[in-house]
Amino acid sequence: MYGRIGKMSVPGQPDKVALTAGCFCHGETVTVVVRKVQLLMYEAGAFMQDAFPDLSNEQKEFLISGMCPKGWTEMCDETEG
């Protein structure tokens, strides 16, 4: 998981945790809310796609790389030209 992600409890939802970080290319803050049990599975060694099956590909990629969807779009557009 991207090293600069902060973990915070979600008020009123004790079974969830908010994972928040700034996109390393834009600084845009991104928050992904997951169930605590999913995070524990991932931290115990489960693959991202197995631990977080309900997250979008963009959310999973952000947790892995720290790059928001806008950053990936810009990077891919630059390399395709």
C-alpha positions as CSV (number, residue, x, y, z in Angstrom):
1,M,0.0,0.0,0.0
2,Y,1.2,3.5,-0.8
3,G,3.3,4.6,2.2
4,R,1.7,8.0,2.9
5,I,-1.8,6.9,3.5
6,G,-3.4,8.0,6.8
7,K,-6.0,5.8,8.6
8,M,-8.9,7.3,10.4
9,S,-12.1,5.9,12.0
10,V,-15.3,6.7,10.3
11,P,-17.7,8.5,12.7
12,G,-20.8,6.4,13.3
13,Q,-19.4,3.4,11.4
14,P,-17.2,1.5,13.8
15,D,-16.6,-1.3,11.2
16,K,-15.0,1.1,8.7
17,V,-11.8,3.0,8.2
18,A,-11.0,5.9,5.9
19,L,-7.7,5.8,4.1
20,T,-6.6,9.2,3.0
21,A,-3.6,10.6,1.1
22,G,-2.7,13.3,-1.4
23,C,-2.1,12.2,-5.0
24,F,1.6,12.5,-5.5
25,C,1.3,14.2,-8.9
26,H,-1.5,16.6,-8.1
27,G,-1.7,16.9,-4.4
28,E,-5.4,16.3,-4.6
29,T,-6.7,14.6,-1.5
30,V,-8.3,11.2,-2.1
31,T,-10.2,9.2,0.6
32,V,-11.2,5.6,0.2
33,V,-13.5,4.0,2.9
34,V,-13.0,0.3,3.5
35,R,-14.2,-2.2,6.1
36,K,-11.7,-2.8,8.9
37,V,-11.7,-6.5,8.3
38,Q,-10.7,-5.9,4.6
39,L,-7.8,-3.8,5.7
40,L,-6.7,-6.4,8.2
41,M,-6.8,-9.1,5.4
42,Y,-4.7,-6.9,3.2
43,E,-2.2,-6.1,5.9
44,A,-2.0,-9.9,6.6
45,G,-0.9,-10.5,3.0
46,A,-4.0,-10.8,0.9
47,F,-3.8,-9.5,-2.6
48,M,-5.5,-6.1,-3.2
49,Q,-8.2,-7.6,-5.4
50,D,-9.0,-10.2,-2.9
51,A,-9.1,-8.0,0.2
52,F,-11.0,-5.2,-1.5
53,P,-13.3,-6.8,-4.1
54,D,-15.9,-4.0,-3.8
55,L,-13.4,-1.1,-4.6
56,S,-13.2,0.2,-8.2
57,N,-10.0,-0.3,-10.1
58,E,-9.2,3.4,-9.7
59,Q,-9.5,3.2,-5.9
60,K,-7.3,0.1,-5.7
61,E,-4.7,1.7,-7.9
62,F,-4.6,4.8,-5.7
63,L,-4.1,2.6,-2.7
64,I,-1.2,0.9,-4.4
65,S,0.5,3.8,-6.2
66,G,-0.8,7.0,-4.7
67,M,-1.8,8.3,-8.1
68,C,-5.4,9.5,-8.6
69,P,-7.4,8.7,-11.8
70,K,-6.7,12.2,-13.2
71,G,-2.9,11.5,-12.9
72,W,-3.1,8.2,-14.7
73,T,-5.2,9.7,-17.5
74,E,-2.6,12.5,-17.9
75,M,0.3,10.1,-17.8
76,C,-1.2,7.8,-20.3
77,D,-2.2,10.6,-22.7
78,E,1.4,11.9,-22.6
79,T,2.9,8.4,-23.4
80,E,0.5,7.6,-26.3
81,G,1.5,10.6,-28.4
